Amino acid sequence: MAPPPPRQPRQLSLVLTLFLLCFNVLFGQAAAQEDEAILNSEIARLNNQSLLWGPYRPNLYFGVRPRIPKALMTGLMWGKVETYTDYQTSLRYTCEQNEGMKGYGWDEYDTRRGGVQSIHDTENGIDITTSFVKVPGGATGGSWAARVKGRLQEGVPSDRKTAVILYVTQEGLGTLEAAKGDDENGYEGHVTLNGNSAALGDYKLVLTKGKGKHPKSDHKVTEVRGDAHTVVQSLTYQEEFLWQAKGIVFKQLKESVDAFVEKYFDKEDPPPAWQVFQLENRPGAGNVHIIQRVFEGDFEFDILFSSASAGKELSSADLTREIQEATESFGERFSSVFAIKAPFTAEKYEKFGRSMFSNLIGGIGYFFGESVVDRSYAPEYEEDHEGFWEEAAAARARNKPTLEGPYELFTSVPSRPFFPRGFLWDEGFHLIPIADWDIDLAMEIVKSWYNLMDEDGWIAREQILGAEARSKVPEEFQTQYPHYANPPTLFFIVDTFVNRLRNANGTMPAVKEHLSQGVSLFSASIDNVEVGLEYLRRLYPLLRRQFYWFKKTQYGDIKSYDRDAYSSREAYRWRGRTLTHCLTSGLDDYPRPQPPHPGELHVDLMSWVGLMAKSLANVAEVIAPEEVEDYTKVLDGIEHNLDDLHWSEKDGCYCDATIDEFEEHQLVCHKGYISLSPFLTGLLKPDSPKLGKILALIGDEEELWSPYGIRSLSKKDENYGTAENYWRSPIWININYLIITQLHNLATQEGPYQETARDMYQRLRKNVVETIYNSWEETGFAWEQYNPETGKGQRTQHFTGWTSLVVKILAMEDLPEAAPVAPVESQYVKDEL
């Protein structure tokens, strides 16, 4: 018998096989990781390019800037110049509430492409249209262009004179210089500015000659002053003053007018106003350039910004093509994303929905600057003594806040004329429809907010960054306090993102050298799941830090008052209360227990923390499953304590709690939005007996139901419609949206209240849409709130923040007509029996 073959070669072969297998696995993993890194980098590059430029100065009627600090900025001004006093009152620049506008805003807008805005300036007798597009590309983010059209309104004399000014500034290192004109008096044709900066590289900004008639004068001063040329004044100002455009323009106008009057003005034979108020032409280098031209009648011109790195200068023909493509793209996409459902299928609702959404997304801005913060951590801010609100007020008056930053924020705004800055609890509502349109844009904004978080987990509830933003805020409201919270509505968007990642099917695509622009960038982080997961991994520690900041700073006292509760930890109290307001809750003057007490507990805050715990458990299931139990335990405690600490069986709703004179737990019920907070945040089970009474409260016409939407406070409450009456009766669309959403959830799943919810959903959806639409049709504006007795819009005008949630309501499904149901209260009693 032959001897067996030697074993060593076989063992060596096995070792080599295992080695090669391990090598291939490791190499494959490394290659996959490299591919993922390339994909992440490519998506980030294209994302930054497509979002770099925009009308990111929402406080202006039209102002373009990039979302980087210390950069080129432009702003448009216009006003009639028929008389010597017109300029002082007619010059438009910053959005204002009472400037004789019959509506203004974006008719269509997409943050990645551009859109068209209409401004109906009745006091100046002109309609202004601004079309804006961008062409990403090149190493420094690409180019952009705008077309400005002016059309005299019906009945306005055809020879009406309108002065138009383009105000251009550049901050930081770099140069910006106006090329010389046709003669010393100005420019017959285009105006060209050549500039460069570290972030933007070399670029050219051209104001085209455009179309339109310029006024002529046969007055004798024409010999020295010239006709209505385009003129440029190039100046150098300290950077902290550059934002004060109107002040700078008026200063320069005064200098020109004074010099003109001294030399040439003849009272017996005065020249026309437009000729007097024409700036002297002084082009050159500077960080401020004022480009002024005067038109007689209608006009049109283009603003073309061309980045040298893009390799091609934009032309007016390019702009015409891009505007048309952007319009077609927007229309198709809007009809797909927000497919409006019956009974709102008429064309007028489509136009309304497009406007509401476009103004929301067109109100996105980029802000950069310092914030006013009080980090004294005064002991009075602990608010742990009776009378704490007086002690805290004294400390606030005594302590001197400091400037922190500078910080930057990419955010949408509630109202361009009145609230042109970021608000934390508003932003979560703003992003609900934006996330449907462009989830990656929504998450870019979420990231920007969380980049503001301090090491403790605090984000200031109001972002007033820089002197320009502070100029719109009374001094007493500018300071931010690191123990003040705000409803954490950004968790709505985090939940949306996680759920879409969960539903994303398929695998990682092969890495491409270039991703296609447009639709792919709306959802690149969802279509490429690993990119979305990496985003979550980076965001999760910040979400967690914010959650525990809430638990640490907004805790409510259970133990000191021997309260009977399932959990000894889950109770919460808003810090920052006064006798009349709880601004940190977002519900400002909504009635709370009186007087304030350190043992007070707030049901709405408990509900918000419950929402955070529920959302974090959702995130952790995807990227940190070992931590899910931490959040479900908190959520369990909150769900039980909502009943133990806040449910009033007598009143049939959830209520705030305080401590009475006997040091006992006492419920204080002001039926309204806070009574609904566990329902609004999705913490009530669809078969919960308490849900019946909540629905009864919502549907009771003597309590919260009105023909126009759900009131903020019950008609039966003694505080209804009193004092400031901000959250003491008016209808607010953000809360109505949450109610409609929860009713829809109930109406589309089995449960004892399904038919009741279906009926209420149908009626409330219709009421709310008609309320907002009717005021918009009548006034040209969306409004901050709506009157529960008349349905009229009121308070802040052009409030296209969370009122724009109406576009989501328009797109909700029209449920089949429900069968007649018994009143909710009797149904509840039947269930109890």
WOPEBEL-V129422 format. One record per residue. RES is the residue in three letters. PHI is phi in degrees with one decimal (NA if undefined). OMEGA is omega as a letter, one per 40 degrees, with the letter a starting at -180 (NA if undefined). BURIAL is + if it has 24 or more other ideal C-beta (glycine too) atoms within 12 Angstrom, else -. Layout:
res: <RES | RES>
phi: <PHI | PHI>
omega: <OMEGA | OMEGA>
burial: <BURIAL | BURIAL>
This chain:
res: <MET | ALA | PRO | PRO | PRO | PRO | ARG | GLN | PRO | ARG | GLN | LEU | SER | LEU | VAL | LEU | THR | LEU | PHE | LEU | LEU | CYS | PHE | ASN | VAL | LEU | PHE | GLY | GLN | ALA | ALA | ALA | GLN | GLU | ASP | GLU | ALA | ILE | LEU | ASN | SER | GLU | ILE | ALA | ARG | LEU | ASN | ASN | GLN | SER | LEU | LEU | TRP | GLY | PRO | TYR | ARG | PRO | ASN | LEU | TYR | PHE | GLY | VAL | ARG | PRO | ARG | ILE | PRO | LYS | ALA | LEU | MET | THR | GLY | LEU | MET | TRP | GLY | LYS | VAL | GLU | THR | TYR | THR | ASP | TYR | GLN | THR | SER | LEU | ARG | TYR | THR | CYS | GLU | GLN | ASN | GLU | GLY | MET | LYS | GLY | TYR | GLY | TRP | ASP | GLU | TYR | ASP | THR | ARG | ARG | GLY | GLY | VAL | GLN | SER | ILE | HIS | ASP | THR | GLU | ASN | GLY | ILE | ASP | ILE | THR | THR | SER | PHE | VAL | LYS | VAL | PRO | GLY | GLY | ALA | THR | GLY | GLY | SER | TRP | ALA | ALA | ARG | VAL | LYS | GLY | ARG | LEU | GLN | GLU | GLY | VAL | PRO | SER | ASP | ARG | LYS | THR | ALA | VAL | ILE | LEU | TYR | VAL | THR | GLN | GLU | GLY | LEU | GLY | THR | LEU | GLU | ALA | ALA | LYS | GLY | ASP | ASP | GLU | ASN | GLY | TYR | GLU | GLY | HIS | VAL | THR | LEU | ASN | GLY | ASN | SER | ALA | ALA | LEU | GLY | ASP | TYR | LYS | LEU | VAL | LEU | THR | LYS | GLY | LYS | GLY | LYS | HIS | PRO | LYS | SER | ASP | HIS | LYS | VAL | THR | GLU | VAL | ARG | GLY | ASP | ALA | HIS | THR | VAL | VAL | GLN | SER | LEU | THR | TYR | GLN | GLU | GLU | PHE | LEU | TRP | GLN | ALA | LYS | GLY | ILE | VAL | PHE | LYS | GLN | LEU | LYS | GLU | SER | VAL | ASP | ALA | PHE | VAL | GLU | LYS | TYR | PHE | ASP | LYS | GLU | ASP | PRO | PRO | PRO | ALA | TRP | GLN | VAL | PHE | GLN | LEU | GLU | ASN | ARG | PRO | GLY | ALA | GLY | ASN | VAL | HIS | ILE | ILE | GLN | ARG | VAL | PHE | GLU | GLY | ASP | PHE | GLU | PHE | ASP | ILE | LEU | PHE | SER | SER | ALA | SER | ALA | GLY | LYS | GLU | LEU | SER | SER | ALA | ASP | LEU | THR | ARG | GLU | ILE | GLN | GLU | ALA | THR | GLU | SER | PHE | GLY | GLU | ARG | PHE | SER | SER | VAL | PHE | ALA | ILE | LYS | ALA | PRO | PHE | THR | ALA | GLU | LYS | TYR | GLU | LYS | PHE | GLY | ARG | SER | MET | PHE | SER | ASN | LEU | ILE | GLY | GLY | ILE | GLY | TYR | PHE | PHE | GLY | GLU | SER | VAL | VAL | ASP | ARG | SER | TYR | ALA | PRO | GLU | TYR | GLU | GLU | ASP | HIS | GLU | GLY | PHE | TRP | GLU | GLU | ALA | ALA | ALA | ALA | ARG | ALA | ARG | ASN | LYS | PRO | THR | LEU | GLU | GLY | PRO | TYR | GLU | LEU | PHE | THR | SER | VAL | PRO | SER | ARG | PRO | PHE | PHE | PRO | ARG | GLY | PHE | LEU | TRP | ASP | GLU | GLY | PHE | HIS | LEU | ILE | PRO | ILE | ALA | ASP | TRP | ASP | ILE | ASP | LEU | ALA | MET | GLU | ILE | VAL | LYS | SER | TRP | TYR | ASN | LEU | MET | ASP | GLU | ASP | GLY | TRP | ILE | ALA | ARG | GLU | GLN | ILE | LEU | GLY | ALA | GLU | ALA | ARG | SER | LYS | VAL | PRO | GLU | GLU | PHE | GLN | THR | GLN | TYR | PRO | HIS | TYR | ALA | ASN | PRO | PRO | THR | LEU | PHE | PHE | ILE | VAL | ASP | THR | PHE | VAL | ASN | ARG | LEU | ARG | ASN | ALA | ASN | GLY | THR | MET | PRO | ALA | VAL | LYS | GLU | HIS | LEU | SER | GLN | GLY | VAL | SER | LEU | PHE | SER | ALA | SER | ILE | ASP | ASN | VAL | GLU | VAL | GLY | LEU | GLU | TYR | LEU | ARG | ARG | LEU | TYR | PRO | LEU | LEU | ARG | ARG | GLN | PHE | TYR | TRP | PHE | LYS | LYS | THR | GLN | TYR | GLY | ASP | ILE | LYS | SER | TYR | ASP | ARG | ASP | ALA | TYR | SER | SER | ARG | GLU | ALA | TYR | ARG | TRP | ARG | GLY | ARG | THR | LEU | THR | HIS | CYS | LEU | THR | SER | GLY | LEU | ASP | ASP | TYR | PRO | ARG | PRO | GLN | PRO | PRO | HIS | PRO | GLY | GLU | LEU | HIS | VAL | ASP | LEU | MET | SER | TRP | VAL | GLY | LEU | MET | ALA | LYS | SER | LEU | ALA | ASN | VAL | ALA | GLU | VAL | ILE | ALA | PRO | GLU | GLU | VAL | GLU | ASP | TYR | THR | LYS | VAL | LEU | ASP | GLY | ILE | GLU | HIS | ASN | LEU | ASP | ASP | LEU | HIS | TRP | SER | GLU | LYS | ASP | GLY | CYS | TYR | CYS | ASP | ALA | THR | ILE | ASP | GLU | PHE | GLU | GLU | HIS | GLN | LEU | VAL | CYS | HIS | LYS | GLY | TYR | ILE | SER | LEU | SER | PRO | PHE | LEU | THR | GLY | LEU | LEU | LYS | PRO | ASP | SER | PRO | LYS | LEU | GLY | LYS | ILE | LEU | ALA | LEU | ILE | GLY | ASP | GLU | GLU | GLU | LEU | TRP | SER | PRO | TYR | GLY | ILE | ARG | SER | LEU | SER | LYS | LYS | ASP | GLU | ASN | TYR | GLY | THR | ALA | GLU | ASN | TYR | TRP | ARG | SER | PRO | ILE | TRP | ILE | ASN | ILE | ASN | TYR | LEU | ILE | ILE | THR | GLN | LEU | HIS | ASN | LEU | ALA | THR | GLN | GLU | GLY | PRO | TYR | GLN | GLU | THR | ALA | ARG | ASP | MET | TYR | GLN | ARG | LEU | ARG | LYS | ASN | VAL | VAL | GLU | THR | ILE | TYR | ASN | SER | TRP | GLU | GLU | THR | GLY | PHE | ALA | TRP | GLU | GLN | TYR | ASN | PRO | GLU | THR | GLY | LYS | GLY | GLN | ARG | THR | GLN | HIS | PHE | THR | GLY | TRP | THR | SER | LEU | VAL | VAL | LYS | ILE | LEU | ALA | MET | GLU | ASP | LEU | PRO | GLU | ALA | ALA | PRO | VAL | ALA | PRO | VAL | GLU | SER | GLN | TYR | VAL | LYS | ASP | GLU | LEU>
phi: <NA | -70.8 | -67.9 | -62.7 | -65.3 | -60.2 | -83.2 | -59.0 | -59.7 | -64.6 | -63.0 | -63.8 | -62.5 | -64.9 | -61.8 | -63.2 | -62.7 | -63.3 | -62.4 | -65.6 | -62.5 | -62.5 | -61.0 | -65.6 | -62.9 | -64.0 | -62.8 | -64.7 | -63.7 | -63.2 | -65.2 | -63.6 | -64.2 | -65.3 | -60.6 | -63.0 | -64.1 | -63.0 | -62.6 | -56.6 | -64.6 | -67.5 | -63.7 | -61.2 | -64.1 | -67.0 | -63.0 | -63.1 | -62.4 | -71.2 | -107.4 | -61.5 | -100.4 | 179.3 | -76.7 | -81.9 | -120.9 | -64.7 | -71.6 | -102.1 | -59.5 | -154.9 | -148.5 | -111.6 | -156.7 | -88.4 | -90.0 | -138.5 | -72.5 | 51.7 | -138.8 | -68.9 | -138.4 | -129.4 | -148.8 | -100.9 | -125.6 | -156.6 | -175.4 | -79.7 | -134.4 | -88.2 | -125.8 | -72.8 | -105.4 | -57.6 | -56.2 | -64.8 | -112.3 | -99.4 | -71.1 | -100.5 | -153.0 | -82.5 | -64.0 | -130.9 | -76.7 | -128.0 | -117.9 | 70.8 | -88.8 | -101.9 | 92.0 | -159.9 | 143.1 | -80.2 | -79.7 | -154.0 | -161.5 | -130.3 | -60.3 | -89.6 | -121.9 | 133.1 | 176.3 | -129.1 | -119.5 | -116.2 | -127.2 | -106.0 | -94.3 | -71.3 | -68.3 | -91.6 | 67.0 | -143.4 | -106.2 | -106.9 | -116.7 | -118.5 | -106.1 | -131.8 | -139.5 | -133.2 | -125.1 | -62.0 | 149.1 | 84.2 | -74.3 | -114.6 | 100.9 | 101.7 | -121.5 | -151.4 | -152.4 | -139.5 | -119.4 | -113.6 | -119.4 | -122.3 | -127.8 | -62.8 | -76.1 | -58.9 | 92.0 | -83.8 | -54.3 | -68.8 | -99.2 | -57.1 | -95.6 | -125.6 | -92.3 | -122.8 | -127.4 | -103.7 | -101.9 | -122.8 | -133.4 | -137.1 | -98.4 | 79.5 | -71.7 | 139.4 | -132.3 | -150.4 | -139.6 | -89.0 | -68.0 | -66.6 | -89.4 | -70.5 | -151.7 | -69.3 | -85.0 | 149.8 | -124.0 | -84.9 | -110.2 | -69.3 | -114.2 | -121.2 | -111.7 | -108.5 | -144.6 | -157.4 | -155.0 | -62.2 | -80.4 | -102.1 | 68.1 | -81.9 | -153.8 | -134.1 | -117.2 | -118.1 | -103.8 | -74.6 | -60.8 | 69.4 | -124.4 | 136.9 | -92.2 | -102.2 | -65.0 | -114.9 | -137.0 | -101.0 | -67.4 | -61.9 | -71.8 | -60.6 | -61.9 | -104.6 | -95.8 | 84.2 | -79.1 | -78.3 | -74.2 | -77.6 | -121.9 | -131.6 | -115.5 | -107.0 | -135.5 | -127.2 | -125.1 | -65.2 | -59.1 | -66.9 | -105.1 | -62.3 | -69.4 | -81.9 | -61.5 | -61.3 | -61.8 | -66.3 | -62.1 | -64.7 | -62.2 | -68.3 | -62.3 | -61.6 | -60.9 | -66.3 | -64.7 | -59.6 | -64.8 | -66.4 | -61.6 | -60.9 | -92.3 | -125.3 | -71.7 | -122.9 | -62.2 | -75.8 | -139.6 | -71.6 | -73.7 | -64.3 | -59.3 | -62.0 | -78.2 | -69.1 | -93.3 | -98.0 | -65.2 | -70.9 | -84.1 | -139.9 | -76.3 | 164.6 | -90.6 | 164.9 | -100.4 | -132.1 | -133.6 | -106.0 | -107.4 | -120.1 | -144.5 | -117.8 | -116.6 | -114.7 | 87.7 | -73.2 | -156.3 | -160.8 | -155.8 | -116.9 | -118.6 | -120.0 | -105.1 | -119.8 | -82.4 | -61.4 | -69.6 | -74.2 | 82.8 | -150.5 | -83.5 | -71.1 | -122.9 | -63.6 | -64.8 | -59.1 | -63.3 | -57.8 | -63.2 | -66.8 | -63.1 | -62.2 | -67.0 | -64.7 | -64.8 | -63.2 | -63.0 | -63.3 | -59.7 | -64.6 | -69.6 | -61.1 | -62.7 | -81.9 | -74.5 | -116.5 | -70.6 | -70.3 | -105.5 | -56.4 | -93.3 | -113.9 | -87.8 | -64.9 | -58.5 | -63.4 | -75.2 | -62.2 | -61.4 | -60.8 | -63.2 | -61.4 | -65.8 | -62.4 | -68.8 | -62.2 | -71.2 | -64.6 | -75.6 | -75.4 | -91.8 | -71.6 | -134.6 | -117.3 | -124.1 | -144.5 | 159.5 | -88.9 | -115.2 | -90.3 | -133.3 | -105.0 | -106.2 | -72.3 | 48.3 | -58.3 | -59.1 | -63.4 | -74.0 | -69.7 | 54.5 | -110.9 | -120.2 | -63.4 | 80.9 | -59.8 | -65.8 | -73.7 | -62.9 | -65.8 | -63.7 | -64.7 | -66.5 | -63.5 | -70.6 | -82.4 | -76.8 | -104.2 | -70.4 | -125.2 | -87.0 | -119.1 | 116.3 | -76.8 | -116.7 | -128.4 | -145.9 | -107.5 | -156.6 | -86.6 | -125.1 | -68.1 | -152.6 | -63.9 | -79.9 | -112.9 | -128.7 | -83.5 | -162.2 | -88.1 | -124.5 | -62.0 | -78.4 | -64.1 | -61.3 | -60.1 | -70.4 | -55.4 | -79.2 | -61.7 | -73.4 | -62.3 | -64.4 | -67.3 | -77.1 | -154.2 | -63.6 | -69.8 | -63.1 | -58.6 | -73.4 | -64.3 | -70.3 | -57.1 | -59.1 | -61.1 | -63.9 | -72.3 | -68.8 | -86.2 | -65.8 | -86.1 | -67.9 | -86.1 | 114.0 | -92.9 | -121.8 | -60.4 | -72.8 | -128.8 | -102.3 | -111.0 | -99.9 | 93.8 | -64.5 | -63.0 | -64.7 | -66.4 | -65.4 | -99.4 | -125.7 | -55.7 | -56.7 | -68.7 | -107.8 | -82.1 | -74.7 | -106.9 | -121.1 | -71.2 | -111.2 | -94.9 | -104.1 | -162.4 | -52.9 | -82.6 | -71.9 | -61.4 | -67.0 | -56.3 | -77.3 | -59.5 | -61.9 | -58.7 | -63.1 | -63.0 | -65.1 | -70.5 | -63.1 | -60.8 | -86.1 | -69.9 | -100.1 | 90.4 | -117.4 | -60.4 | -72.4 | -61.5 | -68.4 | -108.9 | -65.9 | -139.5 | -84.6 | -68.7 | -84.4 | 89.0 | -58.4 | -60.1 | -77.0 | -67.8 | -145.9 | -60.7 | -75.5 | -92.2 | -65.6 | -113.9 | -57.2 | -63.6 | -64.5 | -64.8 | -64.7 | -64.3 | -60.0 | -62.8 | -61.0 | -75.3 | -80.5 | -53.6 | -59.3 | -73.0 | -60.5 | -64.4 | -63.4 | -64.2 | -59.2 | -74.4 | -64.8 | -58.0 | -63.5 | -80.0 | -93.5 | -112.5 | -64.1 | -111.1 | -86.9 | -100.9 | -69.6 | -62.5 | -112.2 | 51.9 | -77.1 | -90.5 | -147.9 | -58.4 | -116.5 | -86.2 | -112.9 | -94.6 | -155.2 | -142.9 | -141.7 | -65.6 | -86.0 | 100.9 | -71.1 | -125.6 | -60.4 | -108.9 | -138.7 | -132.5 | -59.6 | -64.7 | -72.8 | 84.7 | -102.8 | 33.6 | -97.5 | -55.2 | -63.3 | -125.3 | -55.2 | -124.2 | -75.4 | -56.7 | -142.1 | -64.3 | -93.5 | -66.0 | -130.0 | -116.6 | -68.9 | -68.0 | -66.8 | -56.7 | -66.8 | -64.8 | -66.2 | -62.5 | -60.7 | -62.1 | -61.9 | -64.4 | -67.2 | -65.0 | -62.9 | -63.7 | -66.0 | -62.6 | -58.4 | -87.0 | -123.6 | -148.5 | -58.7 | -68.6 | -105.4 | -57.6 | -62.0 | -58.7 | -84.0 | -66.5 | -66.7 | -62.7 | -61.0 | -60.7 | -63.7 | -67.1 | -60.5 | -72.1 | -71.1 | -58.1 | -75.1 | -69.2 | -104.2 | -127.2 | -84.9 | -110.4 | -65.9 | -63.2 | -90.5 | 67.7 | -161.8 | -87.4 | -138.9 | -65.6 | -129.5 | -143.7 | -117.8 | -84.4 | -67.7 | -98.3 | 61.6 | -110.6 | -63.4 | -137.6 | -86.4 | -123.8 | -104.2 | -118.5 | -64.0 | 167.5 | -58.5 | -68.5 | -64.8 | -95.2 | -57.1 | -63.6 | -70.3 | -63.4 | -92.4 | 75.5 | -95.1 | -96.1 | -73.4 | -64.1 | -106.9 | -67.0 | -58.1 | -66.3 | -62.0 | -59.4 | -71.6 | -63.7 | -64.3 | -62.9 | -63.4 | -62.1 | -86.3 | -82.2 | -66.9 | -88.4 | -115.7 | -112.4 | -72.2 | -136.0 | -66.5 | -115.4 | 145.8 | -88.0 | -66.7 | -76.3 | -141.2 | -63.2 | -60.6 | -83.9 | -74.0 | -63.5 | -92.4 | -59.1 | 70.6 | -99.0 | 50.6 | -65.2 | 51.3 | -91.3 | -118.5 | -120.3 | 169.6 | -59.9 | -90.6 | -113.9 | -76.6 | -62.0 | -71.8 | -61.5 | -61.9 | -63.1 | -64.0 | -60.6 | -62.7 | -68.2 | -62.7 | -63.2 | -58.7 | -67.4 | -70.8 | -111.3 | -140.0 | -63.1 | 170.4 | -67.4 | -114.5 | -60.9 | -68.5 | -61.0 | -64.2 | -61.7 | -63.8 | -66.3 | -60.0 | -60.4 | -71.2 | -68.7 | -56.8 | -65.4 | -60.0 | -67.3 | -60.1 | -63.6 | -59.8 | -69.1 | -62.6 | -61.3 | -68.9 | -62.7 | -65.0 | -76.4 | -109.9 | 86.0 | -132.3 | -86.9 | -126.8 | -65.5 | -151.4 | -132.9 | -72.5 | -73.7 | -97.3 | -120.4 | 79.9 | -71.7 | -69.2 | -152.1 | 64.0 | -75.0 | -85.1 | 55.7 | -90.3 | -103.5 | -84.7 | -70.6 | -62.0 | -68.8 | -58.9 | -58.5 | -66.6 | -69.2 | -67.0 | -58.6 | -88.7 | -71.0 | -71.6 | -89.6 | -78.8 | -55.2 | -59.8 | -80.9 | -70.3 | -56.0 | -124.4 | -69.9 | -52.4 | -58.7 | -62.5 | -67.1 | -63.6 | -63.3 | -62.3 | -60.2 | -63.1 | -64.0 | -66.0>
omega: <a | i | i | i | i | a | a | i | i | i | i | i | i | i | a | i | i | i | a | i | i | a | a | i | a | i | i | i | a | i | i | i | i | i | i | i | i | a | i | a | a | i | i | a | a | i | i | i | a | a | a | a | i | i | a | i | a | i | i | i | i | i | a | i | i | i | i | i | i | a | i | i | i | i | a | i | i | i | i | i | i | a | a | a | a | a | a | a | a | a | a | i | i | i | i | a | a | i | i | i | i | a | i | i | a | i | i | i | i | a | a | a | a | a | a | i | i | a | a | a | a | a | i | i | a | i | i | i | i | i | a | i | i | a | a | i | i | a | a | i | i | a | i | a | i | i | a | i | i | i | i | a | a | i | i | i | a | i | i | a | i | i | i | a | i | a | a | i | i | i | i | a | i | a | i | a | i | i | a | a | a | i | a | a | i | a | i | a | a | i | a | i | i | a | i | i | a | a | a | a | i | i | i | i | a | i | a | i | i | a | i | a | i | a | i | i | i | i | a | a | i | a | a | a | a | i | a | i | i | a | i | i | i | a | i | i | i | a | a | a | a | a | a | a | a | i | i | a | a | i | a | i | a | i | a | a | a | i | a | a | a | a | a | a | i | a | a | a | a | i | i | a | a | a | i | a | i | i | i | a | i | a | i | i | i | i | i | i | i | a | a | i | a | i | i | a | a | i | i | i | a | i | a | i | a | i | i | a | i | i | a | i | i | i | i | i | i | a | i | a | a | i | a | a | i | i | i | a | a | a | i | a | a | a | i | a | a | i | a | a | i | e | a | a | i | a | a | i | i | i | i | a | i | i | a | a | a | i | i | a | i | i | i | a | i | a | a | i | a | i | i | a | i | i | a | a | i | a | i | a | i | i | a | i | i | a | a | a | i | i | a | i | i | i | i | i | a | a | i | i | i | i | i | i | e | i | i | a | i | a | i | a | a | a | a | a | a | a | a | a | a | i | a | a | i | a | i | i | i | a | a | i | i | i | i | a | a | a | a | i | i | a | i | i | i | i | a | i | a | i | i | a | i | a | i | a | a | i | i | a | i | a | a | a | i | a | a | i | a | a | a | a | i | a | a | a | a | a | i | a | a | i | i | i | i | a | a | a | i | i | i | a | i | i | i | a | a | a | i | i | i | a | a | i | i | a | i | i | i | a | a | i | i | i | i | i | i | a | a | a | i | a | a | a | i | i | i | a | a | i | i | i | i | i | a | a | i | a | a | i | i | i | a | i | i | i | a | i | i | a | a | a | a | a | i | a | i | a | a | a | i | a | a | a | i | i | i | a | a | i | a | a | i | i | i | i | i | i | a | a | i | a | a | i | a | a | i | a | i | a | i | i | i | e | i | a | i | i | a | i | a | a | a | i | i | a | i | i | i | i | i | a | a | i | a | i | i | i | a | i | a | a | i | a | a | a | a | a | i | a | i | i | i | a | i | i | a | a | i | a | i | i | a | a | a | a | i | i | a | a | i | i | i | a | i | i | i | i | a | a | i | a | i | i | a | i | i | a | i | a | a | a | a | i | a | a | i | i | a | a | i | a | i | i | a | i | a | i | a | a | i | a | i | i | i | i | i | a | a | a | i | i | a | a | i | i | a | a | a | i | i | a | a | i | a | a | a | a | a | i | a | i | a | i | i | i | a | i | a | i | i | a | i | a | i | i | i | i | a | a | a | i | i | i | i | a | a | i | a | i | a | a | a | a | i | a | a | i | a | i | a | a | a | i | a | a | a | i | a | i | a | a | a | i | i | a | a | a | a | a | i | a | a | a | a | a | a | a | a | a | a | i | a | a | a | i | a | i | a | i | a | i | i | i | i | i | i | a | i | a | i | a | i | a | i | a | a | i | i | a | i | i | a | a | a | i | i | a | i | i | a | i | NA>
burial: <- | - | - | - | - | - | - | - | - | - | - | - | - | - | - | - | - | - | - | - | - | - | - | - | - | - | - | - | - | - | - | - | - | - | - | + | - | + | + | + | - | + | + | + | + | + | + | + | + | + | + | + | + | + | + | + | + | + | + | + | + | + | + | + | + | + | + | + | + | + | + | + | + | + | + | + | + | + | + | + | + | + | - | + | - | + | + | - | - | + | + | + | + | + | + | + | + | - | + | - | + | + | + | + | + | + | + | + | + | + | + | + | + | + | + | + | + | + | + | + | + | + | - | + | + | + | + | + | + | + | + | + | + | + | + | + | + | + | - | + | + | + | + | + | + | + | + | + | + | + | + | + | + | - | - | + | - | - | - | + | + | + | + | + | + | + | + | + | + | + | + | + | - | + | + | + | + | + | + | - | + | - | - | - | + | + | + | - | - | + | + | + | + | + | + | + | + | - | + | + | + | + | + | + | + | + | + | + | + | + | - | + | - | + | + | - | + | - | + | - | + | - | - | - | + | + | + | + | + | + | + | + | + | + | + | - | + | - | + | - | - | + | + | - | + | + | - | + | + | + | - | + | + | - | - | + | + | - | - | + | - | - | - | + | - | - | - | - | - | - | + | + | + | + | + | + | + | + | + | + | + | + | + | - | - | + | + | + | + | + | + | + | + | + | + | + | + | + | + | + | + | + | + | + | + | + | + | + | + | + | - | - | + | + | - | + | - | + | + | - | - | + | + | - | + | + | + | - | + | + | + | - | + | + | - | - | + | + | - | + | + | - | - | + | - | - | - | - | + | + | + | + | + | + | + | + | + | + | + | + | + | + | + | + | + | + | + | + | + | + | + | + | + | + | + | - | - | + | - | + | + | - | + | - | - | - | - | + | + | - | - | + | + | - | + | + | - | - | - | - | + | - | - | - | + | - | + | + | + | + | + | + | + | + | + | + | + | + | + | + | + | + | + | + | + | + | + | + | + | + | + | + | + | + | + | + | + | + | + | + | + | + | + | + | + | + | + | + | + | + | - | + | + | + | - | - | + | + | + | + | + | + | + | + | + | + | + | + | + | + | - | + | + | - | - | - | - | + | + | + | + | + | + | + | + | + | + | + | + | + | + | + | + | + | + | + | + | + | - | + | + | - | - | + | - | - | - | - | - | - | - | - | - | - | + | - | + | - | + | + | + | + | + | + | + | + | + | + | + | + | + | + | + | + | + | + | - | - | + | + | - | + | + | + | - | + | + | + | + | + | + | - | + | + | + | + | + | + | - | - | + | - | + | - | + | - | + | - | + | + | + | + | + | + | + | + | + | + | - | + | + | + | + | + | + | + | + | + | + | + | + | + | + | - | - | + | + | + | + | + | + | + | + | + | + | + | + | + | + | + | + | + | + | + | + | + | + | + | + | + | + | + | + | - | - | - | + | - | - | - | + | - | - | + | + | - | + | + | + | + | + | + | + | + | + | + | + | + | - | - | + | + | + | + | + | + | + | + | + | - | - | - | - | - | + | + | + | + | + | + | + | + | + | + | + | + | + | + | + | + | + | + | + | + | - | + | - | + | + | + | + | + | + | + | + | + | + | + | + | + | - | - | + | + | + | + | - | + | + | + | + | + | + | + | + | - | + | - | + | + | + | - | - | - | + | + | + | + | + | + | + | + | + | + | + | + | + | + | + | + | + | + | + | + | + | + | + | - | - | - | + | + | + | + | + | + | + | + | + | + | + | + | + | + | + | + | + | + | + | + | + | + | + | + | + | + | - | - | + | + | + | + | + | + | + | + | + | + | - | - | + | - | + | + | + | + | + | + | + | + | + | + | + | + | + | + | + | + | + | + | + | + | + | + | + | - | - | - | - | - | + | - | - | + | + | - | + | + | - | - | - | - | ->
